[in-house]
Amino acid sequence: MTKTKKETICDIEQLKVAIKEALRLFVSSDFEGAEQKISEVYALAKSQNSVEHVSISTSLLSMFKFLSGKIDYETALSNIYEAGELAEFEKNRNGSLFKEFALGEVYYKSGEIELATSRFENVKVSGLITKDEYELVGYVISRIKQLEKGKKYTLPPTSDPLVSLVKIGRSITAQTDINILLKVIAEETRIALQADRCTVFLLDKAKNELWSKVALGLDSQEIRFPADKGLAGYTVRTGNSINIKDAYNDNRFNPDVDKSTGYRTKTILCMPIKNNNQEIIGAFQVLNKFGGVFTKNDEDLLVAIGGSASIALENAQLFEQQKELYKEQKELFESFINTLASSIDARDKITAGHSSRVKLYTMLIADELNLDDYDREILEKAATLHDIGKIGIRDSVLQKEGKLTDEEYKHIQEHVRITHNILQNICLNDEFKQISEIACSHHEKYDGSGYYRHLKGEEITYGGRILAVSDVFDAITSKRHYRDKMPIQNVIDILIKGENAHFDKNLVEIFLKIPLNKIVEVFLTENNIKLKQKDAKLLAKYNLYDIYKLILKEDKSEEDKKLISLFNYYYAGKQD
């Protein structure tokens, strides 16, 4: 089965996360773990035909195997160069970066100082110019400084605090999603302090709780606990930092968590996060420093990180509050719109549901056109409100059974002008002006013979031309005071004959190609019939134009007759 675009994106993100995890294991000198993780990346990348990640994983796997003594110098170089050629042939930047990175590590380990420096410099220059997706720049700068000082190859490399701060600031500045931000700050802080784990907790003052997001596979889970509990709670309550050099010999540490998770905590650095007013808004909890204990330099670096992090976190929280307020206002506005539309249904029971069905047909067209979310929202509101002007039409005309007189017809045509006036007076922002313009254009005709402004062709807003198709289709496929539903052949005749006269020809063609199961689902909003799953699968293979051709077909097969009968059952509520 072919994977969806969403599933493929998910796999690519999974590959990126796994590569970062492999690098983390490598920095902590866990070559076996790094090799196993990157082998998994290679297998998944091959199954996804991802040249970038095949190239990256090949370079890293060769590097890990060389550093652990499983392959020799020549084999490692040959494999890495081969991976680099694959990346360069596909013009893949990340693959080429990892080639340079892996070569630098192999050369450094082998004592080829000039060659190693050259490769690391290539990574630094490229990473600083463009996006550093895998955080390689800080790492290679540390390596370059080691080389300049004549130090032998070691893991982990020494950290450059200034580089770490710049990198963290760049990573969090534009991030407004609080959940993502918590994870980004935690990951960048972990890398900067060369630790195994880091959690960023936020203080919920209203509930007096600390909360955060923790990784759970590819997903995350919120954790909460009282703000006076644990080491993080202590730092928030007292404002003091905690630097524990041996967790199991410190009575402030609770080993029960390790017992339940199987994790082994060795060193801990906990520190409050303060805003510009020196108010505590959360806490860092960093665990297990690679290669030793947390130093005074680590504490100073964490204080500096906290300064940038606090601003980003407070901005993100403010953004979340504004987003929630907007959501409430939007729900109130949509409730108001639906109430307006329902006021017409209340006046004329026979046409009840018309605005709702026009909206549904309109959104089906929007789906076929792949309109973006903003345009869809504008169109949906316009469809819902397109007949609001009928509130100004006399009951004797609106509910009349039988043919309207000329005077009555002119009166009912006024509903589009009234619609325009009502909507124009509700709000004057640009968004609502678009809604108003679309809603009052649904009776305009492509040849200019419509009403009320007699617009022609592309003078009619695109949304208005879409509504024209939806409105007429629902009108002639719905029961009225003076007639039953029109036979579907006649309905489609009207649409086709109206191309470039009443309707935009392109939009009629798009509407007639919508799968029948989706059209039928709108029909069923006005009766109690339920669409059977097997019928839905069959109808999904056809569209209105297919049904039209079958009806006109002289020599119908039994299958043709069954399909027509099935469609008519859902359309009319009965079989032929």
CORCOR-V25610 format. One record per residue. N is the residue number from 1. RES is the residue in three letters. PHI is phi in degrees with one decimal (* if undefined). Layout:
N:RES:PHI + N:RES:PHI
//
This chain:
1:MET:* + 2:THR:-71.2 + 3:LYS:-77.0 + 4:THR:-75.7 + 5:LYS:-60.4 + 6:LYS:-63.1 + 7:GLU:-66.1 + 8:THR:-64.8 + 9:ILE:-59.8 + 10:CYS:-59.1 + 11:ASP:-63.8 + 12:ILE:-63.3 + 13:GLU:-63.2 + 14:GLN:-62.6 + 15:LEU:-63.2 + 16:LYS:-62.1 + 17:VAL:-61.6 + 18:ALA:-66.4 + 19:ILE:-64.0 + 20:LYS:-63.6 + 21:GLU:-65.1 + 22:ALA:-62.3 + 23:LEU:-64.9 + 24:ARG:-63.1 + 25:LEU:-64.3 + 26:PHE:-62.8 + 27:VAL:-62.4 + 28:SER:-86.4 + 29:SER:69.1 + 30:ASP:-90.1 + 31:PHE:-66.1 + 32:GLU:-64.4 + 33:GLY:-63.7 + 34:ALA:-64.0 + 35:GLU:-65.0 + 36:GLN:-64.4 + 37:LYS:-64.2 + 38:ILE:-73.1 + 39:SER:-65.9 + 40:GLU:-64.5 + 41:VAL:-61.1 + 42:TYR:-60.3 + 43:ALA:-63.7 + 44:LEU:-68.1 + 45:ALA:-62.0 + 46:LYS:-63.1 + 47:SER:-67.9 + 48:GLN:-92.6 + 49:ASN:55.4 + 50:SER:-91.8 + 51:VAL:-59.0 + 52:GLU:-55.6 + 53:HIS:-80.4 + 54:VAL:-64.8 + 55:SER:-63.8 + 56:ILE:-60.5 + 57:SER:-67.2 + 58:THR:-65.2 + 59:SER:-61.7 + 60:LEU:-68.1 + 61:LEU:-62.3 + 62:SER:-64.8 + 63:MET:-64.0 + 64:PHE:-60.5 + 65:LYS:-65.5 + 66:PHE:-67.0 + 67:LEU:-65.6 + 68:SER:-94.0 + 69:GLY:81.8 + 70:LYS:-85.8 + 71:ILE:-133.6 + 72:ASP:-87.1 + 73:TYR:-57.1 + 74:GLU:-63.9 + 75:THR:-64.3 + 76:ALA:-60.7 + 77:LEU:-62.1 + 78:SER:-60.7 + 79:ASN:-65.0 + 80:ILE:-67.5 + 81:TYR:-63.2 + 82:GLU:-64.0 + 83:ALA:-63.7 + 84:GLY:-65.4 + 85:GLU:-63.0 + 86:LEU:-62.5 + 87:ALA:-65.9 + 88:GLU:-68.9 + 89:PHE:-63.1 + 90:GLU:-88.1 + 91:LYS:54.4 + 92:ASN:-100.4 + 93:ARG:-66.5 + 94:ASN:-63.1 + 95:GLY:-60.5 + 96:SER:-67.3 + 97:LEU:-61.4 + 98:PHE:-68.5 + 99:LYS:-61.1 + 100:GLU:-63.1 + 101:PHE:-61.8 + 102:ALA:-64.7 + 103:LEU:-62.0 + 104:GLY:-59.1 + 105:GLU:-65.5 + 106:VAL:-64.5 + 107:TYR:-64.4 + 108:TYR:-62.4 + 109:LYS:-60.5 + 110:SER:-89.6 + 111:GLY:84.4 + 112:GLU:-86.7 + 113:ILE:-64.0 + 114:GLU:-64.4 + 115:LEU:-64.5 + 116:ALA:-62.8 + 117:THR:-59.0 + 118:SER:-59.9 + 119:ARG:-67.8 + 120:PHE:-65.3 + 121:GLU:-61.8 + 122:ASN:-59.2 + 123:VAL:-64.7 + 124:LYS:-61.0 + 125:VAL:-60.5 + 126:SER:-65.2 + 127:GLY:-68.0 + 128:LEU:-76.2 + 129:ILE:-75.8 + 130:THR:-120.5 + 131:LYS:-60.9 + 132:ASP:-98.2 + 133:GLU:-62.0 + 134:TYR:-108.8 + 135:GLU:55.0 + 136:LEU:-84.1 + 137:VAL:-62.5 + 138:GLY:-58.1 + 139:TYR:-64.5 + 140:VAL:-71.3 + 141:ILE:-64.5 + 142:SER:-62.1 + 143:ARG:-63.5 + 144:ILE:-60.4 + 145:LYS:-66.4 + 146:GLN:-60.6 + 147:LEU:-64.3 + 148:GLU:-63.9 + 149:LYS:-86.8 + 150:GLY:73.1 + 151:LYS:-77.6 + 152:LYS:-73.8 + 153:TYR:-62.4 + 154:THR:-141.4 + 155:LEU:-130.3 + 156:PRO:-79.1 + 157:PRO:-71.7 + 158:THR:-70.0 + 159:SER:-96.5 + 160:ASP:-102.3 + 161:PRO:-57.9 + 162:LEU:-63.6 + 163:VAL:-61.9 + 164:SER:-60.5 + 165:LEU:-64.2 + 166:VAL:-61.9 + 167:LYS:-65.5 + 168:ILE:-65.1 + 169:GLY:-59.2 + 170:ARG:-67.2 + 171:SER:-72.1 + 172:ILE:-103.5 + 173:THR:-57.3 + 174:ALA:-93.3 + 175:GLN:-85.4 + 176:THR:-114.5 + 177:ASP:-82.1 + 178:ILE:-60.3 + 179:ASN:-67.2 + 180:ILE:-67.1 + 181:LEU:-60.1 + 182:LEU:-57.2 + 183:LYS:-71.5 + 184:VAL:-65.7 + 185:ILE:-61.8 + 186:ALA:-61.3 + 187:GLU:-66.8 + 188:GLU:-66.4 + 189:THR:-66.9 + 190:ARG:-58.5 + 191:ILE:-66.0 + 192:ALA:-62.5 + 193:LEU:-90.7 + 194:GLN:51.9 + 195:ALA:-118.5 + 196:ASP:-81.5 + 197:ARG:-143.7 + 198:CYS:-150.2 + 199:THR:-125.1 + 200:VAL:-108.1 + 201:PHE:-101.2 + 202:LEU:-111.3 + 203:LEU:-90.8 + 204:ASP:-94.2 + 205:LYS:-64.4 + 206:ALA:-62.0 + 207:LYS:-102.1 + 208:ASN:52.3 + 209:GLU:-131.0 + 210:LEU:-101.8 + 211:TRP:-142.0 + 212:SER:-160.7 + 213:LYS:-114.5 + 214:VAL:-117.8 + 215:ALA:-67.4 + 216:LEU:-143.0 + 217:GLY:68.3 + 218:LEU:-87.8 + 219:ASP:-101.4 + 220:SER:-141.2 + 221:GLN:-133.9 + 222:GLU:-80.0 + 223:ILE:-118.3 + 224:ARG:-140.5 + 225:PHE:-158.5 + 226:PRO:-55.1 + 227:ALA:-70.5 + 228:ASP:-105.5 + 229:LYS:-104.5 + 230:GLY:72.5 + 231:LEU:-67.5 + 232:ALA:-62.5 + 233:GLY:-62.8 + 234:TYR:-62.6 + 235:THR:-67.4 + 236:VAL:-70.6 + 237:ARG:-71.4 + 238:THR:-100.3 + 239:GLY:80.5 + 240:ASN:-97.9 + 241:SER:-87.9 + 242:ILE:-128.6 + 243:ASN:-125.1 + 244:ILE:-99.3 + 245:LYS:-91.6 + 246:ASP:-148.3 + 247:ALA:-57.3 + 248:TYR:-77.1 + 249:ASN:-110.7 + 250:ASP:-123.7 + 251:ASN:-70.1 + 252:ARG:-79.6 + 253:PHE:-88.6 + 254:ASN:-101.9 + 255:PRO:-77.7 + 256:ASP:-61.1 + 257:VAL:-63.7 + 258:ASP:-61.1 + 259:LYS:-62.7 + 260:SER:-79.3 + 261:THR:-103.9 + 262:GLY:85.2 + 263:TYR:-81.6 + 264:ARG:-117.9 + 265:THR:-84.4 + 266:LYS:-114.5 + 267:THR:-123.1 + 268:ILE:-138.4 + 269:LEU:-127.0 + 270:CYS:-117.3 + 271:MET:-150.4 + 272:PRO:-70.4 + 273:ILE:-102.8 + 274:LYS:-116.9 + 275:ASN:-86.5 + 276:ASN:-64.4 + 277:ASN:-91.2 + 278:GLN:63.5 + 279:GLU:-87.5 + 280:ILE:-79.3 + 281:ILE:-114.7 + 282:GLY:173.2 + 283:ALA:-156.2 + 284:PHE:-93.1 + 285:GLN:-134.6 + 286:VAL:-112.9 + 287:LEU:-120.3 + 288:ASN:59.3 + 289:LYS:-64.9 + 290:PHE:-65.8 + 291:GLY:73.8 + 292:GLY:160.0 + 293:VAL:-118.6 + 294:PHE:-72.8 + 295:THR:-101.6 + 296:LYS:-61.8 + 297:ASN:-63.7 + 298:ASP:-63.0 + 299:GLU:-62.7 + 300:ASP:-63.9 + 301:LEU:-64.5 + 302:LEU:-67.4 + 303:VAL:-60.9 + 304:ALA:-65.4 + 305:ILE:-61.3 + 306:GLY:-59.0 + 307:GLY:-61.4 + 308:SER:-71.1 + 309:ALA:-64.5 + 310:SER:-62.6 + 311:ILE:-64.5 + 312:ALA:-63.9 + 313:LEU:-66.7 + 314:GLU:-67.6 + 315:ASN:-64.1 + 316:ALA:-65.8 + 317:GLN:-64.1 + 318:LEU:-64.2 + 319:PHE:-62.1 + 320:GLU:-62.0 + 321:GLN:-64.0 + 322:GLN:-65.2 + 323:LYS:-65.2 + 324:GLU:-66.7 + 325:LEU:-64.2 + 326:TYR:-62.1 + 327:LYS:-60.7 + 328:GLU:-64.3 + 329:GLN:-64.6 + 330:LYS:-65.3 + 331:GLU:-62.5 + 332:LEU:-64.2 + 333:PHE:-65.1 + 334:GLU:-66.2 + 335:SER:-63.2 + 336:PHE:-63.8 + 337:ILE:-62.9 + 338:ASN:-64.0 + 339:THR:-66.9 + 340:LEU:-60.2 + 341:ALA:-63.8 + 342:SER:-67.7 + 343:SER:-64.7 + 344:ILE:-74.0 + 345:ASP:-56.7 + 346:ALA:-66.9 + 347:ARG:-84.4 + 348:ASP:-142.9 + 349:LYS:-61.7 + 350:ILE:-68.3 + 351:THR:-102.3 + 352:ALA:-57.6 + 353:GLY:92.7 + 354:HIS:-59.3 + 355:SER:-62.3 + 356:SER:-64.7 + 357:ARG:-69.3 + 358:VAL:-60.6 + 359:LYS:-61.6 + 360:LEU:-64.9 + 361:TYR:-63.4 + 362:THR:-61.7 + 363:MET:-71.6 + 364:LEU:-65.6 + 365:ILE:-64.5 + 366:ALA:-59.5 + 367:ASP:-62.0 + 368:GLU:-64.3 + 369:LEU:-85.8 + 370:ASN:55.6 + 371:LEU:-67.0 + 372:ASP:-77.0 + 373:ASP:-60.0 + 374:TYR:-64.1 + 375:ASP:-65.0 + 376:ARG:-62.4 + 377:GLU:-65.9 + 378:ILE:-60.5 + 379:LEU:-64.1 + 380:GLU:-62.5 + 381:LYS:-66.5 + 382:ALA:-63.8 + 383:ALA:-64.6 + 384:THR:-62.2 + 385:LEU:-100.6 + 386:HIS:-62.3 + 387:ASP:-108.7 + 388:ILE:-60.2 + 389:GLY:-64.4 + 390:LYS:-66.5 + 391:ILE:-65.0 + 392:GLY:-96.9 + 393:ILE:-97.2 + 394:ARG:-61.6 + 395:ASP:-57.9 + 396:SER:-62.8 + 397:VAL:-90.9 + 398:LEU:-62.7 + 399:GLN:-105.9 + 400:LYS:-67.0 + 401:GLU:-92.9 + 402:GLY:108.9 + 403:LYS:-72.0 + 404:LEU:-83.2 + 405:THR:-74.2 + 406:ASP:-58.9 + 407:GLU:-66.1 + 408:GLU:-67.6 + 409:TYR:-65.5 + 410:LYS:-63.7 + 411:HIS:-64.9 + 412:ILE:-70.0 + 413:GLN:-64.8 + 414:GLU:-66.5 + 415:HIS:-63.9 + 416:VAL:-73.0 + 417:ARG:-65.0 + 418:ILE:-65.5 + 419:THR:-55.7 + 420:HIS:-58.8 + 421:ASN:-64.1 + 422:ILE:-62.6 + 423:LEU:-69.6 + 424:GLN:-64.9 + 425:ASN:-86.5 + 426:ILE:-72.7 + 427:CYS:-157.5 + 428:LEU:-108.4 + 429:ASN:-73.4 + 430:ASP:-61.4 + 431:GLU:-61.7 + 432:PHE:-74.1 + 433:LYS:-62.4 + 434:GLN:-65.3 + 435:ILE:-59.4 + 436:SER:-61.2 + 437:GLU:-64.7 + 438:ILE:-67.2 + 439:ALA:-61.0 + 440:CYS:-87.1 + 441:SER:-106.9 + 442:HIS:-74.3 + 443:HIS:-105.4 + 444:GLU:-73.8 + 445:LYS:-117.0 + 446:TYR:-60.2 + 447:ASP:-90.0 + 448:GLY:91.0 + 449:SER:-92.5 + 450:GLY:-85.2 + 451:TYR:-142.4 + 452:TYR:-104.8 + 453:ARG:-105.2 + 454:HIS:55.0 + 455:LEU:-73.5 + 456:LYS:-134.8 + 457:GLY:53.3 + 458:GLU:-78.6 + 459:GLU:-65.7 + 460:ILE:-77.8 + 461:THR:-57.4 + 462:TYR:-57.5 + 463:GLY:-62.3 + 464:GLY:-64.4 + 465:ARG:-69.0 + 466:ILE:-66.1 + 467:LEU:-60.7 + 468:ALA:-58.9 + 469:VAL:-67.1 + 470:SER:-62.3 + 471:ASP:-66.1 + 472:VAL:-66.9 + 473:PHE:-58.5 + 474:ASP:-68.4 + 475:ALA:-60.2 + 476:ILE:-92.5 + 477:THR:-106.9 + 478:SER:-117.9 + 479:LYS:-72.0 + 480:ARG:-125.2 + 481:HIS:-55.9 + 482:TYR:-106.3 + 483:ARG:-162.2 + 484:ASP:-90.3 + 485:LYS:-61.1 + 486:MET:-77.2 + 487:PRO:-53.2 + 488:ILE:-61.2 + 489:GLN:-61.4 + 490:ASN:-66.0 + 491:VAL:-60.1 + 492:ILE:-70.5 + 493:ASP:-55.6 + 494:ILE:-61.6 + 495:LEU:-64.9 + 496:ILE:-66.8 + 497:LYS:-67.6 + 498:GLY:-87.2 + 499:GLU:-63.5 + 500:ASN:61.2 + 501:ALA:-117.9 + 502:HIS:-85.1 + 503:PHE:-118.4 + 504:ASP:-71.5 + 505:LYS:-55.0 + 506:ASN:-61.9 + 507:LEU:-73.8 + 508:VAL:-63.8 + 509:GLU:-60.8 + 510:ILE:-64.5 + 511:PHE:-63.6 + 512:LEU:-70.6 + 513:LYS:-97.5 + 514:ILE:-67.4 + 515:PRO:-54.3 + 516:LEU:-61.9 + 517:ASN:-61.0 + 518:LYS:-71.9 + 519:ILE:-65.5 + 520:VAL:-61.3 + 521:GLU:-60.7 + 522:VAL:-73.9 + 523:PHE:-52.5 + 524:LEU:-74.1 + 525:THR:-70.9 + 526:GLU:-112.1 + 527:ASN:-146.2 + 528:ASN:-95.4 + 529:ILE:-74.4 + 530:LYS:-108.5 + 531:LEU:-73.9 + 532:LYS:-73.3 + 533:GLN:-60.8 + 534:LYS:-67.8 + 535:ASP:-68.6 + 536:ALA:-61.2 + 537:LYS:-63.2 + 538:LEU:-68.9 + 539:LEU:-64.2 + 540:ALA:-64.1 + 541:LYS:-82.5 + 542:TYR:-127.1 + 543:ASN:-133.7 + 544:LEU:-60.4 + 545:TYR:-68.3 + 546:ASP:-63.0 + 547:ILE:-62.1 + 548:TYR:-59.4 + 549:LYS:-66.0 + 550:LEU:-67.1 + 551:ILE:-63.9 + 552:LEU:-78.0 + 553:LYS:-67.3 + 554:GLU:-75.4 + 555:ASP:-101.0 + 556:LYS:-82.2 + 557:SER:-81.3 + 558:GLU:-63.2 + 559:GLU:-65.4 + 560:ASP:-59.6 + 561:LYS:-63.2 + 562:LYS:-64.2 + 563:LEU:-65.6 + 564:ILE:-61.8 + 565:SER:-63.1 + 566:LEU:-63.1 + 567:PHE:-61.2 + 568:ASN:-64.7 + 569:TYR:-62.0 + 570:TYR:-76.4 + 571:TYR:-73.4 + 572:ALA:-98.2 + 573:GLY:84.9 + 574:LYS:-159.0 + 575:GLN:-89.2 + 576:ASP:-65.0
//
